[in-house]
Amino acid sequence: MRLRPQRTTSHGSRECTTTTHQKPAQRRQASAEGGTPFEAAHWRPLSDQRCTACWNRPHRLFSRCKAVLVATPYCAHGKDVIGTYFNSDVSMDENQKVWRYMGFSRFMWMLQHHQLWMARADKLDDPWELAITNDEIDLLMGRHPIPTLDGPPQEPALTRINRITDLWRRTTFINCWCANNHESHALWRVFCGPKEGVTIQTTWGKLQQLAGNMRLVEVDYTGYEGKIRTPNLNKVSIRKRHMFDYEHEVRIIAQDDTPNPNLIRGEFGFQLPFDPAVLIDAIWVHPEADESFNEVVVAAVDTYASSIRDRVKWSAMREPPPQIIVG
């Protein structure tokens, strides 16, 4: 990781940020804000603390000022920042169809509120969401600093691992979709049950516009295989076990500090407002549902999103096979 020098202007091309070399106005402003640019904690030697986003230890940065040595905790994510910065993600074709399957009660909630629900990761059904493997735990324990007799007490390795993974799960919010060119019989059964449910269809491009500065990514079903690497939030939030690869999942991901003004934040999930006429291309009714259920879906759409009433359709799986009539 490259070290980034501190920006300044006093010492040639750099500026010392210590209070000794600040102008009086800068010192007064720092004092009014309740501290200085480098408070007491920043002056201590760097400990074994690691960035909670990438697990790297902070690096030492030195000011150009010869009078003082500045040891500043730093990494590419910032100290103790959870998932604010991510690697760029691969994008699909903007016309790729994406689907969201749901039971009728969830469909009604979405329709009444014109919002998508982003569940907190620890509230999702799969207990492996944002989990790390035994091999990764062994790797982290092997890299954990060895305590010294005269050093400060250290957080045990397993306690640290448990604390950070729990924090990831409590500060990550996910909305799930399926990227496929056609309906999925398996997803009808898993998310809607045997007879009642709907799936809404849109495109990757429309979902990307709705997501804004949040991540919209494909799930990696090989993420638990291959070379063992240091886990990070960017990686663990998009991987699932290969048993789920039939889902072809894509997901919108937000963190508790994602600066998106459209999000309505709650303790157990976020609500993401949307315009049904803009987002929804079609609403498909469960292939095994009866006519009365179809009428209820049409009536609900007519009541809460009348502009898309004509987009309600029977599932394509309902089409019967051709009848062969022998003359």
C-alpha positions as CSV (number, residue, x, y, z in Angstrom):
1,M,0.0,0.0,0.0
2,R,1.4,3.4,-1.0
3,L,1.8,5.9,1.8
4,R,0.2,9.2,1.2
5,P,2.1,12.3,2.4
6,Q,0.3,15.0,4.3
7,R,-0.6,18.0,2.3
8,T,0.8,21.4,3.3
9,T,2.5,24.6,2.3
10,S,4.7,25.7,5.1
11,H,7.7,23.5,4.6
12,G,8.4,23.7,0.9
13,S,5.7,21.7,-0.9
14,R,4.3,20.2,2.3
15,E,2.7,21.8,5.4
16,C,3.2,20.7,8.9
17,T,-0.2,20.1,10.6
18,T,1.0,20.2,14.2
19,T,-0.3,23.0,16.4
20,T,3.2,24.4,16.8
21,H,3.2,25.6,13.2
22,Q,-0.4,26.5,12.8
23,K,-1.5,30.1,12.4
24,P,-3.4,31.6,15.4
25,A,-6.7,31.5,13.5
26,Q,-6.2,27.8,12.8
27,R,-5.4,27.1,16.5
28,R,-8.5,29.0,17.6
29,Q,-10.7,27.0,15.2
30,A,-9.2,23.7,16.3
31,S,-9.8,24.7,19.9
32,A,-13.4,25.7,19.2
33,E,-14.0,22.3,17.6
34,G,-12.9,20.6,20.8
35,G,-9.4,19.4,19.9
36,T,-6.4,19.8,17.6
37,P,-5.7,18.1,14.3
38,F,-3.5,15.6,16.2
39,E,-5.1,14.8,19.5
40,A,-3.3,12.8,22.2
41,A,-4.2,9.4,20.7
42,H,-2.4,10.3,17.5
43,W,0.8,11.0,19.2
44,R,1.1,7.5,20.7
45,P,3.2,4.9,19.0
46,L,1.1,2.8,16.6
47,S,-0.4,-0.2,18.3
48,D,-1.7,-3.4,16.8
49,Q,-5.0,-1.9,15.8
50,R,-6.1,-2.6,12.3
51,C,-8.5,-0.9,9.9
52,T,-11.9,-2.7,10.3
53,A,-12.4,-2.5,6.5
54,C,-9.3,-4.2,5.3
55,W,-7.5,-5.6,8.5
56,N,-4.3,-3.8,7.6
57,R,-2.3,-2.1,10.3
58,P,-2.1,1.7,10.1
59,H,1.1,3.1,8.6
60,R,3.4,5.7,10.1
61,L,3.3,9.1,8.3
62,F,5.9,11.7,9.1
63,S,5.5,15.5,8.8
64,R,8.2,17.5,7.0
65,C,8.6,19.4,10.3
66,K,11.9,18.4,11.8
67,A,10.8,19.4,15.3
68,V,8.3,16.6,15.8
69,L,7.6,13.1,14.6
70,V,4.0,12.6,13.7
71,A,2.7,9.0,13.9
72,T,-0.7,9.0,12.3
73,P,-3.0,6.0,12.0
74,Y,-3.8,5.7,8.3
75,C,-4.9,3.2,5.7
76,A,-6.7,3.5,2.4
77,H,-10.1,3.2,4.1
78,G,-9.4,5.6,6.9
79,K,-9.3,4.6,10.5
80,D,-12.2,2.5,11.7
81,V,-14.3,3.3,8.6
82,I,-16.5,0.4,7.5
83,G,-16.9,0.0,3.8
84,T,-17.0,3.6,2.6
85,Y,-14.5,3.0,-0.2
86,F,-14.7,0.0,-2.5
87,N,-13.1,-1.4,-5.6
88,S,-15.1,-0.7,-8.8
89,D,-17.5,-3.5,-9.6
90,V,-18.1,-5.2,-13.0
91,S,-21.2,-3.9,-14.7
92,M,-23.7,-5.9,-16.7
93,D,-25.4,-4.9,-19.9
94,E,-27.9,-2.2,-19.0
95,N,-30.7,-4.1,-20.7
96,Q,-30.1,-7.3,-18.7
97,K,-33.4,-8.4,-17.1
98,V,-33.5,-8.6,-13.3
99,W,-36.3,-10.0,-11.1
100,R,-37.4,-9.8,-7.5
101,Y,-39.6,-12.6,-6.3
102,M,-41.8,-12.1,-3.2
103,G,-44.8,-13.3,-1.4
104,F,-48.0,-11.3,-1.5
105,S,-47.6,-9.5,1.8
106,R,-44.2,-8.1,0.9
107,F,-45.5,-7.2,-2.5
108,M,-48.3,-5.2,-0.9
109,W,-45.9,-3.4,1.5
110,M,-43.7,-2.4,-1.5
111,L,-46.7,-1.3,-3.5
112,Q,-48.2,0.8,-0.7
113,H,-45.0,2.5,0.3
114,H,-43.3,2.7,-3.1
115,Q,-40.2,1.5,-1.4
116,L,-37.7,-1.4,-1.6
117,W,-36.6,-3.0,1.7
118,M,-32.9,-3.3,2.3
119,A,-32.5,-5.9,5.1
120,R,-29.7,-5.7,7.6
121,A,-27.3,-8.5,6.8
122,D,-27.7,-10.3,10.1
123,K,-31.5,-10.5,9.5
124,L,-31.2,-12.4,6.2
125,D,-32.1,-16.1,6.1
126,D,-28.6,-17.4,5.2
127,P,-26.4,-17.5,8.4
128,W,-23.3,-17.4,6.1
129,E,-24.0,-13.8,5.0
130,L,-20.8,-11.8,5.6
131,A,-19.3,-14.8,7.5
132,I,-15.7,-15.8,7.2
133,T,-14.3,-19.4,6.9
134,N,-12.2,-21.4,9.4
135,D,-9.2,-21.0,7.1
136,E,-9.6,-17.3,7.1
137,I,-9.9,-17.3,10.9
138,D,-6.7,-19.3,11.1
139,L,-5.0,-16.8,8.8
140,L,-6.1,-13.9,11.0
141,M,-5.0,-15.6,14.2
142,G,-1.6,-16.3,12.7
143,R,-1.2,-12.6,11.9
144,H,-2.4,-11.4,15.2
145,P,0.4,-9.5,17.1
146,I,2.1,-11.3,19.9
147,P,1.6,-9.5,23.2
148,T,4.7,-8.2,25.0
149,L,5.2,-8.2,28.8
150,D,5.7,-4.5,29.0
151,G,3.1,-3.6,26.4
152,P,-0.5,-2.5,26.8
153,P,-3.1,-5.3,27.1
154,Q,-4.3,-6.5,23.7
155,E,-7.7,-7.6,22.5
156,P,-7.6,-11.4,22.0
157,A,-7.6,-12.5,18.3
158,L,-10.9,-14.4,18.4
159,T,-12.6,-11.5,20.3
160,R,-11.4,-9.1,17.6
161,I,-12.5,-11.3,14.7
162,N,-15.9,-11.7,16.3
163,R,-16.3,-8.0,17.0
164,I,-15.4,-6.9,13.5
165,T,-17.5,-9.5,11.7
166,D,-20.5,-8.7,13.9
167,L,-20.0,-5.1,13.1
168,W,-19.9,-5.8,9.4
169,R,-23.2,-7.7,9.7
170,R,-24.9,-5.0,11.7
171,T,-23.9,-2.1,9.4
172,T,-24.5,-3.7,6.0
173,F,-27.9,-3.5,4.3
174,I,-28.8,-5.6,1.2
175,N,-31.6,-5.7,-1.4
176,C,-31.6,-8.9,-3.5
177,W,-32.5,-9.5,-7.1
178,C,-32.0,-12.2,-9.7
179,A,-30.3,-11.5,-13.0
180,N,-31.8,-13.8,-15.7
181,N,-33.3,-13.7,-19.1
182,H,-36.4,-15.7,-18.0
183,E,-38.3,-16.7,-15.0
184,S,-37.0,-19.3,-12.6
185,H,-39.2,-22.2,-11.4
186,A,-36.9,-22.7,-8.4
187,L,-37.2,-19.0,-7.3
188,W,-41.0,-19.1,-7.6
189,R,-40.9,-22.0,-5.1
190,V,-38.3,-20.7,-2.7
191,F,-39.5,-17.1,-2.3
192,C,-43.2,-17.3,-3.2
193,G,-44.4,-20.8,-2.0
194,P,-46.4,-23.2,-4.1
195,K,-49.2,-20.9,-5.3
196,E,-49.2,-17.2,-4.3
197,G,-46.6,-14.6,-5.0
198,V,-45.4,-12.2,-7.7
199,T,-42.1,-11.2,-9.3
200,I,-41.3,-7.7,-10.5
201,Q,-39.1,-7.3,-13.5
202,T,-36.8,-4.4,-14.4
203,T,-33.4,-4.0,-16.0
204,W,-29.9,-3.7,-14.7
205,G,-29.7,-0.1,-16.0
206,K,-32.8,1.0,-14.2
207,L,-31.6,-0.6,-11.0
208,Q,-28.3,1.1,-11.3
209,Q,-29.9,4.5,-11.6
210,L,-32.0,3.7,-8.5
211,A,-28.9,2.6,-6.5
212,G,-27.1,5.8,-7.2
213,N,-23.9,5.8,-5.1
214,M,-24.7,2.4,-3.5
215,R,-23.1,-0.7,-4.8
216,L,-25.0,-2.8,-7.4
217,V,-23.0,-6.1,-7.8
218,E,-23.2,-9.7,-8.9
219,V,-22.9,-12.3,-6.1
220,D,-19.7,-14.4,-6.3
221,Y,-20.5,-18.1,-5.8
222,T,-16.8,-19.1,-5.8
223,G,-15.8,-16.7,-3.0
224,Y,-15.3,-19.5,-0.4
225,E,-12.9,-21.4,-2.7
226,G,-9.3,-20.9,-4.0
227,K,-6.4,-19.2,-2.3
228,I,-7.0,-18.1,1.3
229,R,-6.7,-14.3,1.6
230,T,-7.3,-11.7,4.3
231,P,-11.1,-11.1,4.4
232,N,-12.4,-7.6,3.9
233,L,-15.9,-6.2,3.8
234,N,-15.8,-5.6,0.0
235,K,-15.3,-9.4,-0.5
236,V,-17.5,-11.0,2.1
237,S,-20.5,-8.8,1.3
238,I,-20.8,-10.3,-2.3
239,R,-20.0,-13.9,-1.8
240,K,-22.3,-16.9,-1.2
241,R,-21.9,-20.7,-1.1
242,H,-22.1,-22.5,-4.4
243,M,-25.3,-24.2,-3.3
244,F,-27.1,-20.9,-4.0
245,D,-25.8,-20.4,-7.6
246,Y,-29.2,-21.1,-9.1
247,E,-30.3,-17.7,-7.8
248,H,-28.0,-15.7,-10.2
249,E,-28.2,-13.0,-7.5
250,V,-27.3,-9.3,-7.9
251,R,-27.7,-7.0,-4.9
252,I,-27.8,-3.4,-3.9
253,I,-25.5,-2.9,-0.9
254,A,-25.4,0.1,1.5
255,Q,-23.5,0.7,4.7
256,D,-24.9,2.5,7.7
257,D,-22.7,5.6,6.7
258,T,-23.5,5.5,3.0
259,P,-24.2,9.2,2.1
260,N,-27.4,8.7,0.1
261,P,-30.1,11.2,0.9
262,N,-32.9,9.0,-0.5
263,L,-32.4,6.2,2.1
264,I,-34.8,6.1,5.0
265,R,-32.7,4.5,7.7
266,G,-34.0,2.2,10.4
267,E,-32.5,-0.1,13.0
268,F,-33.2,-3.4,11.1
269,G,-33.2,-2.1,7.5
270,F,-33.3,0.8,5.1
271,Q,-36.2,1.8,2.9
272,L,-35.3,2.9,-0.7
273,P,-38.1,5.0,-2.4
274,F,-38.7,4.4,-6.1
275,D,-41.2,5.3,-8.7
276,P,-43.1,2.2,-9.9
277,A,-43.8,3.7,-13.3
278,V,-40.0,4.2,-13.8
279,L,-38.6,1.1,-12.2
280,I,-41.1,-1.7,-12.9
281,D,-41.3,-3.1,-16.5
282,A,-43.7,-6.0,-15.6
283,I,-45.4,-7.7,-12.7
284,W,-45.7,-11.4,-13.2
285,V,-48.3,-13.5,-11.2
286,H,-47.4,-16.9,-9.8
287,P,-47.9,-19.7,-12.4
288,E,-49.8,-21.9,-10.0
289,A,-52.1,-19.1,-8.6
290,D,-55.9,-19.2,-9.3
291,E,-57.9,-16.5,-11.1
292,S,-59.0,-14.9,-7.8
293,F,-55.4,-14.3,-6.8
294,N,-54.7,-12.6,-10.1
295,E,-57.7,-10.4,-9.6
296,V,-56.4,-9.3,-6.2
297,V,-53.0,-8.4,-7.6
298,V,-54.6,-6.4,-10.4
299,A,-56.8,-4.6,-7.9
300,A,-53.9,-3.8,-5.6
301,V,-51.8,-2.4,-8.5
302,D,-54.9,-0.4,-9.7
303,T,-55.2,1.1,-6.2
304,Y,-51.6,1.9,-5.4
305,A,-49.9,2.3,-8.8
306,S,-52.6,2.6,-11.4
307,S,-50.2,3.9,-14.1
308,I,-48.7,0.3,-14.4
309,R,-51.9,-1.7,-14.2
310,D,-51.4,-2.9,-17.8
311,R,-48.0,-4.3,-16.8
312,V,-49.6,-7.1,-14.6
313,K,-49.2,-10.4,-16.5
314,W,-49.6,-14.1,-15.9
315,S,-46.3,-16.0,-15.5
316,A,-45.0,-17.3,-18.8
317,M,-44.8,-20.7,-17.1
318,R,-48.6,-20.9,-17.1
319,E,-48.7,-21.3,-20.9
320,P,-50.0,-24.9,-21.6
321,P,-48.3,-27.2,-24.1
322,P,-49.8,-27.5,-27.6
323,Q,-52.6,-30.0,-28.0
324,I,-52.1,-32.5,-30.7
325,I,-55.4,-33.3,-32.4
326,V,-55.4,-36.4,-34.5
327,G,-57.9,-36.2,-37.3
